[in-house]
Each structure stands twice: as C-alpha cells, then as structure tokens.
Amino acid sequence: MELDYVNFRQRADRSRYIARRFSRYLSGKVLDVGCDQAVLKGLLPGIEYTGIDVGGTPDIMLNLDEVEKLPFEDDTFACTVCSDVLEHLDNLHRNFAELVRVTKNHLIVSLPNNWANARRPIERGKGAIAHYGLPPTAPADRHKWFFGFSEAVNFLKEQEKLFPVALKELIANDKPRPLFVRLFRRLRYVRRERYLNRYAHTVWAVFSKNA
C-alpha cells in the first residue's frame, strides 16, 4: 500500500488530488459520483464528463438512496470516480454494485477513516463529533456508516471476490506533518496497520474491470 501525505481542507482539494494522482485512468467517458460543484470537470477538459449528486451543480440531480439503478447502461463509462460518497448511503453495497455495472475499465473509490476523524474530538472532550452527532434539526446529509481504516481496506479488498474487478492500486492518505512528528509516530506505532488505523484519514482504491 502506498502512502501519500495530503490534506483535503476543501472539497475542491479532493478533486485536484484525483486529477493529479489518477490522471492516467481519467480519459474518455468519466462518471463523477458525488460531484458537488463538478470541480473535476474543469480540471480534465479532454474528457466526456458526467457528474451526479443530490446537490451542488451536477449534470444529473440524483439521490442514490432513492433509486434502484443508476440511469446508465452497462459499461457506459471508461472510468467512474466515487470519492467519500458511499459512507453517506444507506444502500452502500447496492450502490457499489451499480458503480461496477456502469464502469467499463476503471473504478476509483475513496473511503474515510471515520475513527481517525472522530478520535481527536472524542479524546479532547469537545462534545461533538462531525458527521455523527445529534443536531437539533434533521441534517441534509450525514454519514450512515462508522468504520476505521482496516475495515475500509477489508471492504475494498473483498469486492474482488464479489464482482469482476481486480484491485489495481491501494493508497492511504495521511496529513502532512513535520518529519520529526512522523518519525515519532512511526516509532510509537511500529506496526504499519496500527499507524494507519490511527492517523490515515482516507483510503483510495483503483479497480480494473475484468473483460
């Protein structure tokens, strides 16, 4: 597993990372699931782009929890991107199957390490946990699944057994830190799995669709 030191302060930062890190897969017809403001479209002018989301400025406004199937034929898109979306869906597993169905060549998926994101406010007694708290009014959106890094990785690896896909790349993201901080953390958490469980904030998978 590769490790990239990167932080996503804004949603657009994630799109810029996708365009840079996965550029070799992003050609032809590209589906951006959970596109928000469709930032990725402007970063990849040579593609045939389709964005779907429940809000923002998508090409197709769509609530993934309210449809049985995506409105596309099998193998429509050369590449499908689904970044930090699945954890927001009640029907996570059904939607993953749909992502595979409409993809012809490559599927790029990211999942957050919810434990790493929630650990600090829990430990510091801040009294609120982003995405999982109890707001006074019903939120427009929230995470429906709580899982850590190892669980996210296991989920992604297991999809090879369920669908005609092969896991081509697996990348972890950790926030950029001073070198001495990273060395101290590595010494404290020698086992790579323990380190990633605690500090990695996102895991990315690139699947290659089997012909």
PyMOL CGO cylinders between C-alpha atoms (Angstrom):
from pymol import cmd
from pymol.cgo import CYLINDER

trace = [
    CYLINDER, 0.00, 0.00, 0.00, 1.29, 3.44, -0.96, 0.3, 1, 1, 1, 1, 1, 1,
    CYLINDER, 1.29, 3.44, -0.96, 1.12, 6.40, 1.40, 0.3, 1, 1, 1, 1, 1, 1,
    CYLINDER, 1.12, 6.40, 1.40, 0.55, 9.96, 0.22, 0.3, 1, 1, 1, 1, 1, 1,
    CYLINDER, 0.55, 9.96, 0.22, 0.86, 12.93, 2.58, 0.3, 1, 1, 1, 1, 1, 1,
    CYLINDER, 0.86, 12.93, 2.58, -2.02, 15.20, 1.65, 0.3, 1, 1, 1, 1, 1, 1,
    CYLINDER, -2.02, 15.20, 1.65, -4.82, 17.10, 3.37, 0.3, 1, 1, 1, 1, 1, 1,
    CYLINDER, -4.82, 17.10, 3.37, -8.24, 17.99, 1.99, 0.3, 1, 1, 1, 1, 1, 1,
    CYLINDER, -8.24, 17.99, 1.99, -9.27, 21.25, 3.62, 0.3, 1, 1, 1, 1, 1, 1,
    CYLINDER, -9.27, 21.25, 3.62, -11.94, 21.85, 0.99, 0.3, 1, 1, 1, 1, 1, 1,
    CYLINDER, -11.94, 21.85, 0.99, -13.89, 19.52, -1.25, 0.3, 1, 1, 1, 1, 1, 1,
    CYLINDER, -13.89, 19.52, -1.25, -12.15, 21.03, -4.28, 0.3, 1, 1, 1, 1, 1, 1,
    CYLINDER, -12.15, 21.03, -4.28, -8.80, 19.83, -2.87, 0.3, 1, 1, 1, 1, 1, 1,
    CYLINDER, -8.80, 19.83, -2.87, -10.02, 16.26, -3.25, 0.3, 1, 1, 1, 1, 1, 1,
    CYLINDER, -10.02, 16.26, -3.25, -10.89, 16.84, -6.90, 0.3, 1, 1, 1, 1, 1, 1,
    CYLINDER, -10.89, 16.84, -6.90, -7.44, 18.33, -7.55, 0.3, 1, 1, 1, 1, 1, 1,
    CYLINDER, -7.44, 18.33, -7.55, -5.84, 15.28, -5.94, 0.3, 1, 1, 1, 1, 1, 1,
    CYLINDER, -5.84, 15.28, -5.94, -7.93, 12.95, -8.12, 0.3, 1, 1, 1, 1, 1, 1,
    CYLINDER, -7.93, 12.95, -8.12, -6.98, 14.81, -11.30, 0.3, 1, 1, 1, 1, 1, 1,
    CYLINDER, -6.98, 14.81, -11.30, -3.28, 14.70, -10.40, 0.3, 1, 1, 1, 1, 1, 1,
    CYLINDER, -3.28, 14.70, -10.40, -2.96, 11.28, -8.77, 0.3, 1, 1, 1, 1, 1, 1,
    CYLINDER, -2.96, 11.28, -8.77, -5.20, 9.26, -11.09, 0.3, 1, 1, 1, 1, 1, 1,
    CYLINDER, -5.20, 9.26, -11.09, -4.78, 11.14, -14.38, 0.3, 1, 1, 1, 1, 1, 1,
    CYLINDER, -4.78, 11.14, -14.38, -3.74, 8.02, -16.31, 0.3, 1, 1, 1, 1, 1, 1,
    CYLINDER, -3.74, 8.02, -16.31, -7.18, 6.48, -15.73, 0.3, 1, 1, 1, 1, 1, 1,
    CYLINDER, -7.18, 6.48, -15.73, -9.24, 9.57, -16.49, 0.3, 1, 1, 1, 1, 1, 1,
    CYLINDER, -9.24, 9.57, -16.49, -9.94, 9.59, -20.21, 0.3, 1, 1, 1, 1, 1, 1,
    CYLINDER, -9.94, 9.59, -20.21, -12.93, 9.11, -22.47, 0.3, 1, 1, 1, 1, 1, 1,
    CYLINDER, -12.93, 9.11, -22.47, -16.28, 8.98, -20.69, 0.3, 1, 1, 1, 1, 1, 1,
    CYLINDER, -16.28, 8.98, -20.69, -15.90, 9.70, -16.97, 0.3, 1, 1, 1, 1, 1, 1,
    CYLINDER, -15.90, 9.70, -16.97, -18.65, 9.48, -14.33, 0.3, 1, 1, 1, 1, 1, 1,
    CYLINDER, -18.65, 9.48, -14.33, -18.15, 11.59, -11.19, 0.3, 1, 1, 1, 1, 1, 1,
    CYLINDER, -18.15, 11.59, -11.19, -20.43, 10.25, -8.44, 0.3, 1, 1, 1, 1, 1, 1,
    CYLINDER, -20.43, 10.25, -8.44, -20.99, 12.84, -5.73, 0.3, 1, 1, 1, 1, 1, 1,
    CYLINDER, -20.99, 12.84, -5.73, -19.55, 15.58, -7.92, 0.3, 1, 1, 1, 1, 1, 1,
    CYLINDER, -19.55, 15.58, -7.92, -20.82, 18.57, -5.85, 0.3, 1, 1, 1, 1, 1, 1,
    CYLINDER, -20.82, 18.57, -5.85, -19.68, 21.62, -7.87, 0.3, 1, 1, 1, 1, 1, 1,
    CYLINDER, -19.68, 21.62, -7.87, -18.17, 19.45, -10.63, 0.3, 1, 1, 1, 1, 1, 1,
    CYLINDER, -18.17, 19.45, -10.63, -14.66, 20.81, -10.00, 0.3, 1, 1, 1, 1, 1, 1,
    CYLINDER, -14.66, 20.81, -10.00, -13.16, 17.71, -11.61, 0.3, 1, 1, 1, 1, 1, 1,
    CYLINDER, -13.16, 17.71, -11.61, -14.78, 18.63, -14.93, 0.3, 1, 1, 1, 1, 1, 1,
    CYLINDER, -14.78, 18.63, -14.93, -12.78, 21.85, -15.16, 0.3, 1, 1, 1, 1, 1, 1,
    CYLINDER, -12.78, 21.85, -15.16, -9.56, 20.05, -14.28, 0.3, 1, 1, 1, 1, 1, 1,
    CYLINDER, -9.56, 20.05, -14.28, -9.93, 17.48, -17.07, 0.3, 1, 1, 1, 1, 1, 1,
    CYLINDER, -9.93, 17.48, -17.07, -11.06, 19.38, -20.18, 0.3, 1, 1, 1, 1, 1, 1,
    CYLINDER, -11.06, 19.38, -20.18, -10.34, 16.50, -22.53, 0.3, 1, 1, 1, 1, 1, 1,
    CYLINDER, -10.34, 16.50, -22.53, -12.85, 14.05, -21.05, 0.3, 1, 1, 1, 1, 1, 1,
    CYLINDER, -12.85, 14.05, -21.05, -16.54, 13.41, -21.71, 0.3, 1, 1, 1, 1, 1, 1,
    CYLINDER, -16.54, 13.41, -21.71, -17.74, 14.23, -18.20, 0.3, 1, 1, 1, 1, 1, 1,
    CYLINDER, -17.74, 14.23, -18.20, -20.96, 13.35, -16.38, 0.3, 1, 1, 1, 1, 1, 1,
    CYLINDER, -20.96, 13.35, -16.38, -21.50, 14.38, -12.76, 0.3, 1, 1, 1, 1, 1, 1,
    CYLINDER, -21.50, 14.38, -12.76, -24.25, 13.16, -10.48, 0.3, 1, 1, 1, 1, 1, 1,
    CYLINDER, -24.25, 13.16, -10.48, -25.14, 14.33, -6.99, 0.3, 1, 1, 1, 1, 1, 1,
    CYLINDER, -25.14, 14.33, -6.99, -28.04, 15.14, -4.70, 0.3, 1, 1, 1, 1, 1, 1,
    CYLINDER, -28.04, 15.14, -4.70, -26.91, 18.79, -4.53, 0.3, 1, 1, 1, 1, 1, 1,
    CYLINDER, -26.91, 18.79, -4.53, -24.40, 21.19, -6.00, 0.3, 1, 1, 1, 1, 1, 1,
    CYLINDER, -24.40, 21.19, -6.00, -24.23, 21.62, -9.77, 0.3, 1, 1, 1, 1, 1, 1,
    CYLINDER, -24.23, 21.62, -9.77, -24.32, 18.12, -11.25, 0.3, 1, 1, 1, 1, 1, 1,
    CYLINDER, -24.32, 18.12, -11.25, -25.31, 17.19, -14.78, 0.3, 1, 1, 1, 1, 1, 1,
    CYLINDER, -25.31, 17.19, -14.78, -27.89, 14.84, -13.27, 0.3, 1, 1, 1, 1, 1, 1,
    CYLINDER, -27.89, 14.84, -13.27, -29.53, 15.53, -9.91, 0.3, 1, 1, 1, 1, 1, 1,
    CYLINDER, -29.53, 15.53, -9.91, -29.91, 12.15, -8.25, 0.3, 1, 1, 1, 1, 1, 1,
    CYLINDER, -29.91, 12.15, -8.25, -30.42, 10.76, -4.74, 0.3, 1, 1, 1, 1, 1, 1,
    CYLINDER, -30.42, 10.76, -4.74, -28.58, 7.45, -4.75, 0.3, 1, 1, 1, 1, 1, 1,
    CYLINDER, -28.58, 7.45, -4.75, -30.62, 6.14, -1.83, 0.3, 1, 1, 1, 1, 1, 1,
    CYLINDER, -30.62, 6.14, -1.83, -33.86, 6.62, -3.75, 0.3, 1, 1, 1, 1, 1, 1,
    CYLINDER, -33.86, 6.62, -3.75, -33.04, 4.74, -6.96, 0.3, 1, 1, 1, 1, 1, 1,
    CYLINDER, -33.04, 4.74, -6.96, -32.65, 1.02, -7.59, 0.3, 1, 1, 1, 1, 1, 1,
    CYLINDER, -32.65, 1.02, -7.59, -30.28, 1.52, -10.52, 0.3, 1, 1, 1, 1, 1, 1,
    CYLINDER, -30.28, 1.52, -10.52, -28.10, 4.25, -11.95, 0.3, 1, 1, 1, 1, 1, 1,
    CYLINDER, -28.10, 4.25, -11.95, -29.67, 5.67, -15.15, 0.3, 1, 1, 1, 1, 1, 1,
    CYLINDER, -29.67, 5.67, -15.15, -26.93, 4.31, -17.41, 0.3, 1, 1, 1, 1, 1, 1,
    CYLINDER, -26.93, 4.31, -17.41, -26.35, 1.16, -19.45, 0.3, 1, 1, 1, 1, 1, 1,
    CYLINDER, -26.35, 1.16, -19.45, -23.74, -1.44, -18.52, 0.3, 1, 1, 1, 1, 1, 1,
    CYLINDER, -23.74, -1.44, -18.52, -20.12, -0.43, -19.23, 0.3, 1, 1, 1, 1, 1, 1,
    CYLINDER, -20.12, -0.43, -19.23, -21.09, 3.14, -20.18, 0.3, 1, 1, 1, 1, 1, 1,
    CYLINDER, -21.09, 3.14, -20.18, -18.09, 4.88, -18.62, 0.3, 1, 1, 1, 1, 1, 1,
    CYLINDER, -18.09, 4.88, -18.62, -14.41, 4.24, -19.19, 0.3, 1, 1, 1, 1, 1, 1,
    CYLINDER, -14.41, 4.24, -19.19, -13.77, 5.43, -15.64, 0.3, 1, 1, 1, 1, 1, 1,
    CYLINDER, -13.77, 5.43, -15.64, -16.02, 6.04, -12.64, 0.3, 1, 1, 1, 1, 1, 1,
    CYLINDER, -16.02, 6.04, -12.64, -14.95, 8.15, -9.66, 0.3, 1, 1, 1, 1, 1, 1,
    CYLINDER, -14.95, 8.15, -9.66, -16.73, 7.88, -6.31, 0.3, 1, 1, 1, 1, 1, 1,
    CYLINDER, -16.73, 7.88, -6.31, -14.91, 9.86, -3.62, 0.3, 1, 1, 1, 1, 1, 1,
    CYLINDER, -14.91, 9.86, -3.62, -16.13, 9.75, 0.00, 0.3, 1, 1, 1, 1, 1, 1,
    CYLINDER, -16.13, 9.75, 0.00, -19.72, 9.10, -1.02, 0.3, 1, 1, 1, 1, 1, 1,
    CYLINDER, -19.72, 9.10, -1.02, -20.57, 5.51, -0.07, 0.3, 1, 1, 1, 1, 1, 1,
    CYLINDER, -20.57, 5.51, -0.07, -20.47, 6.17, 3.68, 0.3, 1, 1, 1, 1, 1, 1,
    CYLINDER, -20.47, 6.17, 3.68, -23.34, 8.64, 3.21, 0.3, 1, 1, 1, 1, 1, 1,
    CYLINDER, -23.34, 8.64, 3.21, -25.66, 6.00, 1.75, 0.3, 1, 1, 1, 1, 1, 1,
    CYLINDER, -25.66, 6.00, 1.75, -27.96, 3.54, 3.46, 0.3, 1, 1, 1, 1, 1, 1,
    CYLINDER, -27.96, 3.54, 3.46, -27.66, 1.30, 0.41, 0.3, 1, 1, 1, 1, 1, 1,
    CYLINDER, -27.66, 1.30, 0.41, -23.87, 1.34, 0.28, 0.3, 1, 1, 1, 1, 1, 1,
    CYLINDER, -23.87, 1.34, 0.28, -23.45, -2.21, -1.03, 0.3, 1, 1, 1, 1, 1, 1,
    CYLINDER, -23.45, -2.21, -1.03, -26.13, -1.94, -3.72, 0.3, 1, 1, 1, 1, 1, 1,
    CYLINDER, -26.13, -1.94, -3.72, -24.62, 1.31, -4.94, 0.3, 1, 1, 1, 1, 1, 1,
    CYLINDER, -24.62, 1.31, -4.94, -21.14, -0.20, -5.13, 0.3, 1, 1, 1, 1, 1, 1,
    CYLINDER, -21.14, -0.20, -5.13, -22.57, -2.93, -7.36, 0.3, 1, 1, 1, 1, 1, 1,
    CYLINDER, -22.57, -2.93, -7.36, -24.06, -0.22, -9.58, 0.3, 1, 1, 1, 1, 1, 1,
    CYLINDER, -24.06, -0.22, -9.58, -20.71, 1.55, -9.84, 0.3, 1, 1, 1, 1, 1, 1,
    CYLINDER, -20.71, 1.55, -9.84, -19.16, -1.67, -11.10, 0.3, 1, 1, 1, 1, 1, 1,
    CYLINDER, -19.16, -1.67, -11.10, -22.01, -2.27, -13.54, 0.3, 1, 1, 1, 1, 1, 1,
    CYLINDER, -22.01, -2.27, -13.54, -21.76, 1.09, -15.34, 0.3, 1, 1, 1, 1, 1, 1,
    CYLINDER, -21.76, 1.09, -15.34, -17.92, 1.04, -15.46, 0.3, 1, 1, 1, 1, 1, 1,
    CYLINDER, -17.92, 1.04, -15.46, -16.04, -0.38, -18.42, 0.3, 1, 1, 1, 1, 1, 1,
    CYLINDER, -16.04, -0.38, -18.42, -12.36, -0.02, -17.45, 0.3, 1, 1, 1, 1, 1, 1,
    CYLINDER, -12.36, -0.02, -17.45, -11.52, 1.58, -14.09, 0.3, 1, 1, 1, 1, 1, 1,
    CYLINDER, -11.52, 1.58, -14.09, -13.38, 2.41, -10.89, 0.3, 1, 1, 1, 1, 1, 1,
    CYLINDER, -13.38, 2.41, -10.89, -11.80, 4.81, -8.38, 0.3, 1, 1, 1, 1, 1, 1,
    CYLINDER, -11.80, 4.81, -8.38, -13.29, 4.77, -4.87, 0.3, 1, 1, 1, 1, 1, 1,
    CYLINDER, -13.29, 4.77, -4.87, -12.28, 6.50, -1.65, 0.3, 1, 1, 1, 1, 1, 1,
    CYLINDER, -12.28, 6.50, -1.65, -13.49, 5.88, 1.90, 0.3, 1, 1, 1, 1, 1, 1,
    CYLINDER, -13.49, 5.88, 1.90, -12.73, 7.91, 5.01, 0.3, 1, 1, 1, 1, 1, 1,
    CYLINDER, -12.73, 7.91, 5.01, -11.16, 6.59, 8.19, 0.3, 1, 1, 1, 1, 1, 1,
    CYLINDER, -11.16, 6.59, 8.19, -14.06, 7.64, 10.39, 0.3, 1, 1, 1, 1, 1, 1,
    CYLINDER, -14.06, 7.64, 10.39, -12.27, 6.60, 13.57, 0.3, 1, 1, 1, 1, 1, 1,
    CYLINDER, -12.27, 6.60, 13.57, -9.28, 8.84, 12.87, 0.3, 1, 1, 1, 1, 1, 1,
    CYLINDER, -9.28, 8.84, 12.87, -11.60, 11.75, 12.13, 0.3, 1, 1, 1, 1, 1, 1,
    CYLINDER, -11.60, 11.75, 12.13, -13.64, 11.23, 15.30, 0.3, 1, 1, 1, 1, 1, 1,
    CYLINDER, -13.64, 11.23, 15.30, -10.83, 10.22, 17.68, 0.3, 1, 1, 1, 1, 1, 1,
    CYLINDER, -10.83, 10.22, 17.68, -9.45, 13.69, 18.40, 0.3, 1, 1, 1, 1, 1, 1,
    CYLINDER, -9.45, 13.69, 18.40, -12.74, 15.38, 19.37, 0.3, 1, 1, 1, 1, 1, 1,
    CYLINDER, -12.74, 15.38, 19.37, -13.61, 12.31, 21.49, 0.3, 1, 1, 1, 1, 1, 1,
    CYLINDER, -13.61, 12.31, 21.49, -10.25, 12.28, 23.28, 0.3, 1, 1, 1, 1, 1, 1,
    CYLINDER, -10.25, 12.28, 23.28, -10.29, 16.03, 23.88, 0.3, 1, 1, 1, 1, 1, 1,
    CYLINDER, -10.29, 16.03, 23.88, -13.81, 16.07, 25.22, 0.3, 1, 1, 1, 1, 1, 1,
    CYLINDER, -13.81, 16.07, 25.22, -15.11, 18.56, 22.68, 0.3, 1, 1, 1, 1, 1, 1,
    CYLINDER, -15.11, 18.56, 22.68, -18.59, 17.15, 22.98, 0.3, 1, 1, 1, 1, 1, 1,
    CYLINDER, -18.59, 17.15, 22.98, -19.36, 16.98, 19.25, 0.3, 1, 1, 1, 1, 1, 1,
    CYLINDER, -19.36, 16.98, 19.25, -18.37, 14.55, 16.53, 0.3, 1, 1, 1, 1, 1, 1,
    CYLINDER, -18.37, 14.55, 16.53, -18.57, 15.68, 12.92, 0.3, 1, 1, 1, 1, 1, 1,
    CYLINDER, -18.57, 15.68, 12.92, -20.94, 13.62, 10.74, 0.3, 1, 1, 1, 1, 1, 1,
    CYLINDER, -20.94, 13.62, 10.74, -22.20, 11.53, 13.69, 0.3, 1, 1, 1, 1, 1, 1,
    CYLINDER, -22.20, 11.53, 13.69, -23.52, 13.99, 16.24, 0.3, 1, 1, 1, 1, 1, 1,
    CYLINDER, -23.52, 13.99, 16.24, -27.07, 14.80, 17.29, 0.3, 1, 1, 1, 1, 1, 1,
    CYLINDER, -27.07, 14.80, 17.29, -28.03, 18.11, 15.68, 0.3, 1, 1, 1, 1, 1, 1,
    CYLINDER, -28.03, 18.11, 15.68, -31.21, 19.85, 16.90, 0.3, 1, 1, 1, 1, 1, 1,
    CYLINDER, -31.21, 19.85, 16.90, -32.75, 19.64, 13.42, 0.3, 1, 1, 1, 1, 1, 1,
    CYLINDER, -32.75, 19.64, 13.42, -32.53, 16.93, 10.79, 0.3, 1, 1, 1, 1, 1, 1,
    CYLINDER, -32.53, 16.93, 10.79, -29.34, 17.36, 8.72, 0.3, 1, 1, 1, 1, 1, 1,
    CYLINDER, -29.34, 17.36, 8.72, -29.48, 17.38, 4.93, 0.3, 1, 1, 1, 1, 1, 1,
    CYLINDER, -29.48, 17.38, 4.93, -26.74, 14.75, 4.86, 0.3, 1, 1, 1, 1, 1, 1,
    CYLINDER, -26.74, 14.75, 4.86, -24.65, 12.71, 7.26, 0.3, 1, 1, 1, 1, 1, 1,
    CYLINDER, -24.65, 12.71, 7.26, -22.53, 9.57, 7.41, 0.3, 1, 1, 1, 1, 1, 1,
    CYLINDER, -22.53, 9.57, 7.41, -24.57, 6.39, 7.73, 0.3, 1, 1, 1, 1, 1, 1,
    CYLINDER, -24.57, 6.39, 7.73, -21.64, 4.06, 8.45, 0.3, 1, 1, 1, 1, 1, 1,
    CYLINDER, -21.64, 4.06, 8.45, -18.89, 4.28, 11.08, 0.3, 1, 1, 1, 1, 1, 1,
    CYLINDER, -18.89, 4.28, 11.08, -15.74, 2.31, 10.31, 0.3, 1, 1, 1, 1, 1, 1,
    CYLINDER, -15.74, 2.31, 10.31, -11.98, 2.52, 10.72, 0.3, 1, 1, 1, 1, 1, 1,
    CYLINDER, -11.98, 2.52, 10.72, -9.14, 2.22, 8.25, 0.3, 1, 1, 1, 1, 1, 1,
    CYLINDER, -9.14, 2.22, 8.25, -8.71, -1.56, 8.46, 0.3, 1, 1, 1, 1, 1, 1,
    CYLINDER, -8.71, -1.56, 8.46, -12.42, -2.12, 7.90, 0.3, 1, 1, 1, 1, 1, 1,
    CYLINDER, -12.42, -2.12, 7.90, -12.41, 0.18, 4.89, 0.3, 1, 1, 1, 1, 1, 1,
    CYLINDER, -12.41, 0.18, 4.89, -9.43, -1.65, 3.38, 0.3, 1, 1, 1, 1, 1, 1,
    CYLINDER, -9.43, -1.65, 3.38, -11.02, -5.04, 4.04, 0.3, 1, 1, 1, 1, 1, 1,
    CYLINDER, -11.02, -5.04, 4.04, -14.26, -3.93, 2.38, 0.3, 1, 1, 1, 1, 1, 1,
    CYLINDER, -14.26, -3.93, 2.38, -12.39, -2.79, -0.71, 0.3, 1, 1, 1, 1, 1, 1,
    CYLINDER, -12.39, -2.79, -0.71, -10.32, -5.97, -0.95, 0.3, 1, 1, 1, 1, 1, 1,
    CYLINDER, -10.32, -5.97, -0.95, -13.35, -8.21, -0.56, 0.3, 1, 1, 1, 1, 1, 1,
    CYLINDER, -13.35, -8.21, -0.56, -15.03, -6.66, -3.60, 0.3, 1, 1, 1, 1, 1, 1,
    CYLINDER, -15.03, -6.66, -3.60, -12.65, -8.66, -5.78, 0.3, 1, 1, 1, 1, 1, 1,
    CYLINDER, -12.65, -8.66, -5.78, -14.47, -11.80, -4.62, 0.3, 1, 1, 1, 1, 1, 1,
    CYLINDER, -14.47, -11.80, -4.62, -17.92, -10.38, -5.30, 0.3, 1, 1, 1, 1, 1, 1,
    CYLINDER, -17.92, -10.38, -5.30, -17.51, -8.61, -8.64, 0.3, 1, 1, 1, 1, 1, 1,
    CYLINDER, -17.51, -8.61, -8.64, -15.47, -8.95, -11.85, 0.3, 1, 1, 1, 1, 1, 1,
    CYLINDER, -15.47, -8.95, -11.85, -12.87, -6.44, -10.69, 0.3, 1, 1, 1, 1, 1, 1,
    CYLINDER, -12.87, -6.44, -10.69, -9.21, -6.56, -9.74, 0.3, 1, 1, 1, 1, 1, 1,
    CYLINDER, -9.21, -6.56, -9.74, -7.68, -4.22, -7.17, 0.3, 1, 1, 1, 1, 1, 1,
    CYLINDER, -7.68, -4.22, -7.17, -5.01, -2.35, -9.13, 0.3, 1, 1, 1, 1, 1, 1,
    CYLINDER, -5.01, -2.35, -9.13, -3.93, 0.28, -6.56, 0.3, 1, 1, 1, 1, 1, 1,
    CYLINDER, -3.93, 0.28, -6.56, -4.47, 0.90, -2.85, 0.3, 1, 1, 1, 1, 1, 1,
    CYLINDER, -4.47, 0.90, -2.85, -3.39, 4.27, -1.44, 0.3, 1, 1, 1, 1, 1, 1,
    CYLINDER, -3.39, 4.27, -1.44, -3.56, 5.69, 2.07, 0.3, 1, 1, 1, 1, 1, 1,
    CYLINDER, -3.56, 5.69, 2.07, -3.62, 9.43, 2.82, 0.3, 1, 1, 1, 1, 1, 1,
    CYLINDER, -3.62, 9.43, 2.82, -2.01, 10.91, 5.92, 0.3, 1, 1, 1, 1, 1, 1,
    CYLINDER, -2.01, 10.91, 5.92, -1.91, 14.62, 6.72, 0.3, 1, 1, 1, 1, 1, 1,
    CYLINDER, -1.91, 14.62, 6.72, 1.41, 16.36, 6.02, 0.3, 1, 1, 1, 1, 1, 1,
    CYLINDER, 1.41, 16.36, 6.02, 3.37, 16.68, 9.27, 0.3, 1, 1, 1, 1, 1, 1,
    CYLINDER, 3.37, 16.68, 9.27, 6.90, 17.79, 10.19, 0.3, 1, 1, 1, 1, 1, 1,
    CYLINDER, 6.90, 17.79, 10.19, 9.39, 14.98, 9.69, 0.3, 1, 1, 1, 1, 1, 1,
    CYLINDER, 9.39, 14.98, 9.69, 10.14, 14.63, 13.43, 0.3, 1, 1, 1, 1, 1, 1,
    CYLINDER, 10.14, 14.63, 13.43, 6.42, 14.18, 14.17, 0.3, 1, 1, 1, 1, 1, 1,
    CYLINDER, 6.42, 14.18, 14.17, 6.11, 11.47, 11.56, 0.3, 1, 1, 1, 1, 1, 1,
    CYLINDER, 6.11, 11.47, 11.56, 9.21, 9.68, 12.85, 0.3, 1, 1, 1, 1, 1, 1,
    CYLINDER, 9.21, 9.68, 12.85, 7.94, 9.84, 16.44, 0.3, 1, 1, 1, 1, 1, 1,
    CYLINDER, 7.94, 9.84, 16.44, 4.59, 8.39, 15.42, 0.3, 1, 1, 1, 1, 1, 1,
    CYLINDER, 4.59, 8.39, 15.42, 6.23, 5.64, 13.41, 0.3, 1, 1, 1, 1, 1, 1,
    CYLINDER, 6.23, 5.64, 13.41, 8.39, 4.69, 16.41, 0.3, 1, 1, 1, 1, 1, 1,
    CYLINDER, 8.39, 4.69, 16.41, 5.36, 4.67, 18.69, 0.3, 1, 1, 1, 1, 1, 1,
    CYLINDER, 5.36, 4.67, 18.69, 3.21, 2.67, 16.28, 0.3, 1, 1, 1, 1, 1, 1,
    CYLINDER, 3.21, 2.67, 16.28, 5.73, 0.33, 14.68, 0.3, 1, 1, 1, 1, 1, 1,
    CYLINDER, 5.73, 0.33, 14.68, 3.15, -1.90, 13.06, 0.3, 1, 1, 1, 1, 1, 1,
    CYLINDER, 3.15, -1.90, 13.06, 2.06, -0.20, 9.86, 0.3, 1, 1, 1, 1, 1, 1,
    CYLINDER, 2.06, -0.20, 9.86, -1.56, -1.26, 10.34, 0.3, 1, 1, 1, 1, 1, 1,
    CYLINDER, -1.56, -1.26, 10.34, -1.73, 0.40, 13.77, 0.3, 1, 1, 1, 1, 1, 1,
    CYLINDER, -1.73, 0.40, 13.77, -0.20, 3.58, 12.42, 0.3, 1, 1, 1, 1, 1, 1,
    CYLINDER, -0.20, 3.58, 12.42, -2.65, 3.78, 9.52, 0.3, 1, 1, 1, 1, 1, 1,
    CYLINDER, -2.65, 3.78, 9.52, -5.63, 2.94, 11.73, 0.3, 1, 1, 1, 1, 1, 1,
    CYLINDER, -5.63, 2.94, 11.73, -4.75, 5.89, 13.94, 0.3, 1, 1, 1, 1, 1, 1,
    CYLINDER, -4.75, 5.89, 13.94, -3.53, 8.54, 11.50, 0.3, 1, 1, 1, 1, 1, 1,
    CYLINDER, -3.53, 8.54, 11.50, -4.57, 7.79, 7.90, 0.3, 1, 1, 1, 1, 1, 1,
    CYLINDER, -4.57, 7.79, 7.90, -7.67, 9.81, 7.05, 0.3, 1, 1, 1, 1, 1, 1,
    CYLINDER, -7.67, 9.81, 7.05, -8.58, 8.33, 3.66, 0.3, 1, 1, 1, 1, 1, 1,
    CYLINDER, -8.58, 8.33, 3.66, -8.05, 5.15, 1.67, 0.3, 1, 1, 1, 1, 1, 1,
    CYLINDER, -8.05, 5.15, 1.67, -8.29, 5.03, -2.14, 0.3, 1, 1, 1, 1, 1, 1,
    CYLINDER, -8.29, 5.03, -2.14, -8.79, 2.00, -4.33, 0.3, 1, 1, 1, 1, 1, 1,
    CYLINDER, -8.79, 2.00, -4.33, -8.44, 1.72, -8.09, 0.3, 1, 1, 1, 1, 1, 1,
    CYLINDER, -8.44, 1.72, -8.09, -10.28, -1.28, -9.53, 0.3, 1, 1, 1, 1, 1, 1,
    CYLINDER, -10.28, -1.28, -9.53, -9.73, -2.62, -13.01, 0.3, 1, 1, 1, 1, 1, 1,
    CYLINDER, -9.73, -2.62, -13.01, -12.85, -4.10, -14.56, 0.3, 1, 1, 1, 1, 1, 1,
    CYLINDER, -12.85, -4.10, -14.56, -12.33, -7.61, -15.90, 0.3, 1, 1, 1, 1, 1, 1,
    CYLINDER, -12.33, -7.61, -15.90, -13.39, -8.11, -19.50, 0.3, 1, 1, 1, 1, 1, 1,
]
cmd.load_cgo(trace, "trace")
